[in-house]
Amino acid sequence: MSSEPKTGISGLLNSDRDDLVNEVTGLIAPTVLWFAVFLLLPLLVILYYSFLTYQSFNVVNEFTLSAWIDGVFGSGAVRGAFVRTIGVGIIVTIITLAFGYPLAYYLRFHTTPMVGLVLLLFLVIPFWTSELIRTFGWFPILGRNGIVNGLLMNLGLTSGPIGWLLFSSFSQAVGYLQNYVVFMAAPIYISLSQIDEGLLNASETLRGDPVETFKNVTWPLSLPGVAIGCMFTFVLTIGNFTVPSFLSGGANTVPTLIFNRYSQGLNYPSAAALSITLLVVIFAFVFLLFRVVDITEIASQD
């Protein structure tokens, strides 16, 4: 007699477990399918092409390591491009953090939540236009006959146009900053918004000045947002093609090198090998960054 209720309860538990498994499977299956079709499958195709043979503007279906040996590891130009790309990514990330953090801090502590959110959304308005248009928009501003040079000469600050304002590292940094400051400021603003006001009041009660409060309370608690902002900025910078192509003055980065190998010689294997290598660099950066900072804290609400 005691086995019948037990069997009934066991069957009910098994039925509930099966229903839960089916429900979870139904929820995650579309996401897994989406990533498999639009992410994993294209990456596998690119990886496959990186091992094919390139001969006279044609791709031969013969496996070889020449694209990796000659086109990636054995090329000084590629090593230089990677060093330049990573260096630009680090510098742009630091510059964007220097501009994005004060912006997020001001919106959080010197405006109301609604005003801060609205002002932050204004930074998204430039993205309603093409990135190419936003990049070309700096030509009449920073060019030799542009607005900045005209203003400086009219004020008597310079005797002639300044050439390094455009097609230089300066103009490249300006282009990146315009594009990615919102990706830095937004997660920092969210992280700052989640700081408990009681902690700030406690620091003030303990006679901590604003510098000590920022150092011991605000900055540590905002690190998850800083990490996410740095990830967005670095990844988008080293993968950007438009800014280095039109504002850098001709200095090759890995994306421009990939485009040149594809467009000038249809060298798909070499371009594919460079793409995979760049992707590995991005994954390594993200992994190391999130080993240092726990970004899950940004999603927590007290």
C-alpha positions as CSV (number, residue, x, y, z in Angstrom):
1,M,0.0,0.0,0.0
2,S,2.9,2.4,0.8
3,S,4.3,1.9,-2.7
4,E,1.3,3.2,-4.6
5,P,1.5,6.8,-3.2
6,K,5.2,6.8,-3.7
7,T,4.9,5.7,-7.2
8,G,2.3,8.4,-7.8
9,I,4.5,11.1,-6.4
10,S,7.5,9.8,-8.3
11,G,5.5,9.9,-11.5
12,L,4.3,13.4,-10.8
13,L,7.8,14.6,-10.1
14,N,9.1,13.0,-13.3
15,S,6.2,14.6,-15.2
16,D,7.0,18.0,-13.8
17,R,10.7,17.6,-14.5
18,D,10.0,16.6,-18.1
19,D,7.7,19.7,-18.5
20,L,10.4,21.9,-17.1
21,V,13.0,20.5,-19.4
22,N,10.7,20.9,-22.4
23,E,10.0,24.5,-21.4
24,V,13.6,25.4,-20.9
25,T,14.5,23.7,-24.2
26,G,11.8,25.6,-26.0
27,L,13.1,28.9,-24.6
28,I,16.8,28.4,-25.4
29,A,16.4,26.5,-28.7
30,P,15.8,29.6,-30.8
31,T,18.8,31.4,-29.3
32,V,21.1,28.5,-29.8
33,L,19.8,28.0,-33.4
34,W,20.3,31.7,-34.1
35,F,23.9,31.7,-32.9
36,A,24.6,28.4,-34.7
37,V,23.4,29.7,-38.0
38,F,24.5,33.3,-37.9
39,L,27.7,33.1,-35.8
40,L,29.2,29.6,-35.6
41,L,28.5,28.6,-39.1
42,P,30.0,31.7,-40.8
43,L,33.1,31.4,-38.5
44,L,33.5,27.8,-39.5
45,V,33.3,28.8,-43.1
46,I,36.0,31.5,-42.6
47,L,38.2,29.0,-40.7
48,Y,37.8,26.5,-43.6
49,Y,38.8,29.1,-46.2
50,S,41.9,30.0,-44.1
51,F,43.4,26.5,-44.9
52,L,42.7,26.6,-48.6
53,T,45.3,27.3,-51.3
54,Y,45.5,30.6,-53.1
55,Q,46.9,30.7,-56.7
56,S,46.7,33.5,-59.2
57,F,43.5,35.2,-58.0
58,N,41.8,31.9,-57.4
59,V,41.1,29.7,-54.4
60,V,42.1,26.1,-54.9
61,N,40.3,23.5,-52.7
62,E,43.6,22.1,-51.4
63,F,44.5,22.3,-47.7
64,T,47.6,24.1,-46.8
65,L,49.1,26.3,-44.0
66,S,50.5,28.9,-46.4
67,A,47.9,31.5,-45.5
68,W,48.9,31.2,-41.8
69,I,52.6,30.8,-42.2
70,D,53.2,33.4,-45.0
71,G,50.2,35.6,-44.5
72,V,50.1,35.9,-40.7
73,F,53.0,34.5,-38.6
74,G,55.8,35.0,-41.2
75,S,54.8,38.5,-42.3
76,G,56.5,41.5,-40.8
77,A,53.8,43.8,-42.2
78,V,51.1,41.8,-40.4
79,R,53.0,41.8,-37.1
80,G,53.3,45.6,-37.5
81,A,49.7,46.0,-38.3
82,F,48.7,43.9,-35.2
83,V,50.9,45.9,-32.9
84,R,49.5,49.2,-34.4
85,T,45.9,47.9,-34.1
86,I,46.3,46.8,-30.5
87,G,48.1,50.0,-29.6
88,V,45.4,52.2,-31.2
89,G,42.8,50.1,-29.4
90,I,44.4,50.6,-26.0
91,I,45.1,54.3,-26.5
92,V,41.5,55.0,-27.8
93,T,40.1,53.0,-24.9
94,I,42.1,55.2,-22.4
95,I,41.1,58.4,-24.1
96,T,37.4,57.4,-24.4
97,L,37.4,56.4,-20.7
98,A,38.9,59.8,-19.8
99,F,36.0,61.5,-21.6
100,G,33.3,59.0,-20.9
101,Y,33.7,58.6,-17.1
102,P,33.3,62.3,-16.3
103,L,30.3,62.5,-18.6
104,A,28.7,59.5,-16.9
105,Y,29.6,60.9,-13.5
106,Y,28.0,64.3,-14.3
107,L,24.8,62.7,-15.6
108,R,24.5,60.5,-12.5
109,F,25.3,62.9,-9.7
110,H,24.5,66.4,-11.2
111,T,21.2,65.7,-13.0
112,T,18.0,64.0,-12.3
113,P,17.6,60.3,-13.5
114,M,15.2,61.4,-16.3
115,V,17.4,64.2,-17.5
116,G,20.5,62.0,-17.3
117,L,18.9,59.3,-19.4
118,V,17.6,61.8,-22.0
119,L,21.0,63.5,-22.3
120,L,22.7,60.1,-22.7
121,L,20.2,59.1,-25.4
122,F,21.2,62.3,-27.3
123,L,24.6,60.7,-27.8
124,V,22.9,58.0,-29.8
125,I,21.5,60.4,-32.4
126,P,24.6,60.5,-34.6
127,F,24.2,56.7,-35.1
128,W,21.0,57.5,-37.0
129,T,23.3,58.3,-39.9
130,S,25.9,56.1,-41.7
131,E,29.3,55.7,-40.1
132,L,30.8,56.8,-43.5
133,I,28.9,60.1,-43.4
134,R,30.0,60.7,-39.8
135,T,33.6,60.0,-40.7
136,F,33.5,62.3,-43.8
137,G,31.9,65.0,-41.7
138,W,35.2,65.7,-40.1
139,F,36.8,66.8,-43.4
140,P,35.2,70.2,-43.5
141,I,35.8,70.6,-39.8
142,L,39.5,69.5,-39.4
143,G,40.7,70.1,-43.0
144,R,43.2,72.7,-44.0
145,N,40.4,74.9,-45.2
146,G,38.1,73.7,-42.5
147,I,36.2,75.4,-39.7
148,V,38.9,74.8,-37.0
149,N,41.8,76.1,-39.1
150,G,39.7,79.1,-40.3
151,L,38.8,80.0,-36.7
152,L,42.4,79.7,-35.5
153,M,43.7,81.9,-38.3
154,N,40.9,84.5,-37.8
155,L,41.8,84.7,-34.1
156,G,45.5,85.2,-35.0
157,L,46.5,82.0,-33.2
158,T,48.2,80.5,-36.2
159,S,49.7,82.1,-39.3
160,G,48.6,79.2,-41.6
161,P,46.5,76.1,-41.6
162,I,47.5,73.2,-39.3
163,G,48.1,70.1,-41.3
164,W,48.1,67.5,-38.5
165,L,44.4,68.1,-37.7
166,L,43.4,65.8,-40.5
167,F,44.8,62.5,-41.8
168,S,46.8,62.0,-38.6
169,S,46.7,60.1,-35.3
170,F,44.8,63.1,-33.9
171,S,41.9,63.0,-36.4
172,Q,41.8,59.2,-36.0
173,A,41.4,59.5,-32.2
174,V,38.7,62.1,-32.7
175,G,36.8,59.8,-35.1
176,Y,37.0,56.9,-32.7
177,L,36.0,59.2,-29.7
178,Q,32.9,60.4,-31.6
179,N,31.8,56.9,-32.4
180,Y,32.5,55.1,-29.1
181,V,32.1,57.6,-26.2
182,V,28.5,56.5,-25.8
183,F,29.6,52.9,-25.5
184,M,31.9,53.9,-22.7
185,A,29.6,56.3,-20.9
186,A,26.4,54.2,-21.0
187,P,27.5,51.2,-18.9
188,I,29.4,53.4,-16.5
189,Y,26.3,55.5,-16.0
190,I,24.3,52.3,-15.3
191,S,26.9,51.1,-12.9
192,L,27.0,54.5,-11.1
193,S,23.2,54.5,-10.9
194,Q,23.2,51.3,-8.9
195,I,25.5,52.6,-6.1
196,D,23.6,52.8,-2.9
197,E,23.2,56.4,-1.7
198,G,23.7,55.1,1.9
199,L,27.3,54.2,1.1
200,L,28.0,57.7,-0.1
201,N,26.2,59.2,2.9
202,A,28.2,57.0,5.2
203,S,31.5,58.2,3.7
204,E,30.4,61.8,4.2
205,T,29.3,61.0,7.8
206,L,32.8,59.6,8.4
207,R,34.2,62.9,7.2
208,G,35.5,61.5,4.0
209,D,36.1,64.3,1.5
210,P,34.9,64.0,-2.2
211,V,38.2,62.6,-3.3
212,E,38.3,59.9,-0.7
213,T,34.7,59.0,-1.4
214,F,35.4,58.7,-5.0
215,K,38.5,56.6,-4.4
216,N,37.1,54.3,-1.8
217,V,33.4,54.0,-2.8
218,T,32.4,55.4,-6.2
219,W,35.3,54.1,-8.3
220,P,35.5,50.5,-7.0
221,L,31.7,50.1,-7.3
222,S,31.7,51.5,-10.9
223,L,34.4,49.1,-12.1
224,P,31.9,46.6,-13.7
225,G,30.6,49.5,-15.9
226,V,34.2,50.6,-16.7
227,A,35.1,47.0,-17.7
228,I,32.1,46.7,-20.0
229,G,32.8,50.2,-21.5
230,C,36.4,49.3,-22.1
231,M,35.4,46.0,-23.7
232,F,33.0,47.7,-26.1
233,T,35.4,50.4,-27.0
234,F,38.5,48.2,-27.5
235,V,36.6,45.6,-29.5
236,L,34.9,48.1,-31.8
237,T,38.1,50.1,-32.3
238,I,40.3,47.3,-33.4
239,G,37.6,46.0,-35.7
240,N,36.8,49.3,-37.2
241,F,37.6,49.8,-40.9
242,T,36.1,53.3,-41.8
243,V,38.1,55.5,-39.4
244,P,41.6,54.2,-40.1
245,S,40.8,54.1,-43.8
246,F,39.8,57.8,-44.1
247,L,41.2,59.6,-41.1
248,S,44.6,58.0,-40.3
249,G,46.5,59.1,-43.3
250,G,47.1,55.6,-44.7
251,A,48.5,53.7,-41.7
252,N,47.4,50.1,-42.0
253,T,45.5,48.3,-39.3
254,V,44.4,44.7,-39.4
255,P,40.9,45.5,-40.7
256,T,42.3,47.6,-43.6
257,L,44.9,44.8,-44.3
258,I,42.1,42.3,-44.5
259,F,40.1,44.5,-46.9
260,N,43.2,45.0,-49.1
261,R,44.0,41.4,-49.4
262,Y,40.4,40.6,-50.3
263,S,39.8,43.5,-52.6
264,Q,43.1,43.8,-54.4
265,G,43.9,40.1,-55.0
266,L,40.9,38.2,-53.9
267,N,43.1,36.4,-51.5
268,Y,40.4,34.8,-49.4
269,P,42.6,32.4,-47.4
270,S,44.9,35.1,-46.2
271,A,42.0,37.4,-45.3
272,A,40.3,34.6,-43.5
273,A,43.4,33.7,-41.5
274,L,43.8,37.4,-40.5
275,S,40.2,37.5,-39.5
276,I,40.4,34.5,-37.3
277,T,43.6,35.8,-35.7
278,L,42.0,39.1,-34.9
279,L,39.0,37.3,-33.4
280,V,41.4,35.3,-31.1
281,V,43.0,38.6,-30.0
282,I,39.6,40.0,-29.2
283,F,38.6,36.9,-27.2
284,A,41.9,37.0,-25.3
285,F,41.4,40.7,-24.3
286,V,37.8,40.1,-23.2
287,F,38.8,37.0,-21.2
288,L,41.7,38.8,-19.4
289,L,39.5,41.8,-18.7
290,F,36.8,39.8,-17.1
291,R,39.2,37.8,-15.1
292,V,40.2,41.1,-13.4
293,V,36.7,42.6,-13.0
294,D,33.5,40.8,-12.2
295,I,30.9,42.3,-14.6
296,T,28.0,40.3,-13.1
297,E,27.9,43.0,-10.3
298,I,26.4,45.5,-12.8
299,A,23.3,43.4,-13.1
300,S,22.7,43.2,-9.3
301,Q,20.2,45.4,-7.6
302,D,20.2,45.9,-3.9
